[in-house]
Amino acid sequence: MAIALAIAAAGAAWWWGRGEEDDEARIRRLVDGSAAAVASRDVNAVVAPLSERFGGHGLDRAGAKQLVAFEVLRGAWVSAAVAGATVAVDGDRAAAQVDAVLSRAAGRGKALADLLPGEGTAHRFALRLEREADGWRVVEAAWRPITLAEALAGPPPATLPPAPDR
C-alpha cells in the first residue's frame, strides 16, 4: 500500500509540476518533426515549419518545397536526423543552429559515428524564426555542408541579431 501511495504521489507531482512546454522545446519539436518527415517522404511535413514569408539561399517557401521534393523523390535523402541543436529565444523572435545528417539507403539505421562518407552528408542550418498566429515558423535559413566530425561536436550557440527598431 505504501508503495502504491508513493507511486501515486510521484505521479501527481510529475503531472502538476510538468508545466507547459516552453518556446525552446516547441522549436526543437518543430525541427525534429521536420527531420522525421523525411523518412516517410512527406514533403509537406518537411516544409511545414517554413513561414509563407520564408527566404533562404535564394529560395522562397515554394522553391524550398520543390528542392525537398526533388531530393526526397530521387532517393538522395532516405532519413534525416538532428545531430544537435542550439536555440535562443527573445520574445517573438528566435534563432537556432541545427546540425542534421541526411543519409541515403545504405546509411539507414546506422549511428552517426558509423556512417561512411558515401552514406550520408551533414549540414549546419542557421535558422531565424518568428512567432506567427499558428506558432513558431522559420522565416530565414542558411545552410552549408559540414563534416561528420563537426556534426558529432555539435553546433555553436544560437545567437539573435539585435532586435529591429520599432
C-alpha positions in Angstrom: 0.0 0.0 0.0 2.8 2.4 0.9 4.5 1.8 -2.5 1.2 2.5 -4.3 0.8 5.7 -2.4 4.4 6.8 -3.2 3.9 6.0 -6.9 0.6 7.9 -6.9 2.2 10.9 -5.1 5.1 10.9 -7.5 2.8 10.7 -10.5 0.7 13.6 -9.2 3.8 15.7 -8.5 5.0 15.0 -12.0 1.6 15.8 -13.5 1.2 19.2 -11.7 4.9 20.1 -12.0 5.4 19.4 -15.6 4.3 22.8 -16.7 3.7 23.9 -20.2 6.2 23.3 -23.0 8.5 26.4 -23.3 9.4 28.1 -26.6 12.7 26.4 -26.9 11.1 23.0 -26.6 8.5 23.9 -29.2 11.2 25.0 -31.6 13.1 21.8 -31.0 10.0 19.8 -31.6 9.3 21.7 -34.9 12.8 20.8 -36.1 12.6 17.2 -35.0 9.3 16.8 -36.7 10.6 18.1 -40.0 13.5 15.7 -39.8 11.3 12.8 -39.0 9.1 13.5 -42.0 12.0 12.8 -44.4 11.8 9.1 -43.7 8.1 9.0 -44.6 8.8 11.0 -47.7 6.2 13.6 -46.6 7.4 16.7 -48.4 4.5 18.8 -46.9 5.5 17.8 -43.4 9.2 18.5 -44.1 8.5 22.1 -45.1 5.6 22.7 -42.6 7.8 24.8 -40.3 8.5 27.3 -43.0 6.7 30.6 -42.9 4.9 31.9 -46.0 7.5 34.7 -45.7 10.4 32.2 -45.8 13.6 33.1 -47.7 16.9 31.3 -47.8 19.6 30.6 -50.4 17.6 32.4 -53.0 14.5 30.2 -52.4 11.1 31.1 -51.2 8.8 28.6 -49.5 7.6 27.1 -52.8 11.2 26.8 -54.0 12.3 25.1 -50.8 9.4 22.7 -51.1 10.5 21.9 -54.7 14.1 21.3 -53.6 13.0 19.0 -50.8 10.7 17.1 -53.2 13.5 16.6 -55.7 15.9 15.3 -53.1 13.4 13.0 -51.4 11.9 11.6 -54.6 15.2 10.9 -56.2 16.3 9.0 -53.1 19.1 11.3 -52.1 17.6 11.5 -48.6 16.1 8.4 -47.0 16.4 9.7 -43.5 17.3 12.8 -41.6 18.5 13.0 -38.0 19.1 16.0 -35.9 22.6 15.6 -34.6 22.5 18.6 -32.4 20.7 21.9 -32.0 21.0 25.1 -30.0 18.2 27.6 -29.6 18.0 31.2 -28.4 14.6 32.9 -27.9 13.8 36.6 -27.3 10.1 37.3 -27.2 8.6 36.6 -30.6 12.0 36.0 -32.3 14.3 33.1 -32.1 17.4 31.6 -33.7 18.5 28.1 -34.0 21.7 26.4 -35.1 20.9 22.8 -36.2 23.2 20.1 -37.3 21.4 17.4 -39.4 22.6 14.3 -41.0 20.9 13.3 -44.2 21.5 9.6 -45.1 21.0 7.5 -48.1 19.6 4.0 -48.1 22.9 2.4 -47.3 23.1 4.5 -44.1 19.6 3.8 -42.8 19.6 2.8 -39.2 23.3 3.4 -38.6 24.6 5.6 -35.8 26.1 8.9 -36.8 29.6 7.8 -35.9 29.2 4.7 -38.0 28.2 6.4 -41.3 30.7 6.2 -44.1 31.2 9.4 -46.2 29.2 8.0 -49.1 26.2 7.0 -46.9 25.3 10.4 -45.6 26.0 14.1 -45.5 25.9 16.5 -42.7 24.7 20.1 -42.9 24.5 23.0 -40.5 21.4 25.1 -40.7 21.2 28.6 -39.2 17.5 29.4 -38.7 15.7 32.6 -37.9 12.2 32.0 -36.5 9.3 34.2 -35.6 6.2 33.5 -33.7 3.2 33.6 -36.0 -0.5 33.2 -35.3 -0.2 29.4 -35.6 3.1 29.0 -33.7 6.8 29.3 -34.5 7.8 29.4 -38.1 11.2 29.6 -39.9 11.4 32.9 -41.8 15.0 32.7 -42.9 17.6 29.9 -43.3 21.1 29.4 -44.4 22.9 26.1 -44.6 26.2 24.6 -45.5 27.7 21.2 -45.6 29.8 20.2 -42.6 32.0 17.2 -41.8 30.6 14.3 -39.7 33.2 15.2 -37.1 31.7 18.7 -36.9 28.2 17.2 -36.6 29.4 15.0 -33.8 30.9 18.0 -32.0 27.6 19.9 -32.2 26.5 23.3 -33.4 27.7 26.6 -31.9 25.4 28.5 -29.6 22.5 30.1 -31.4 22.6 33.9 -31.3 20.0 36.5 -32.2 20.8 39.7 -34.1 19.8 42.9 -32.4 16.0 43.5 -32.5 14.9 45.8 -35.2 13.8 49.3 -34.2 10.1 49.5 -34.0 
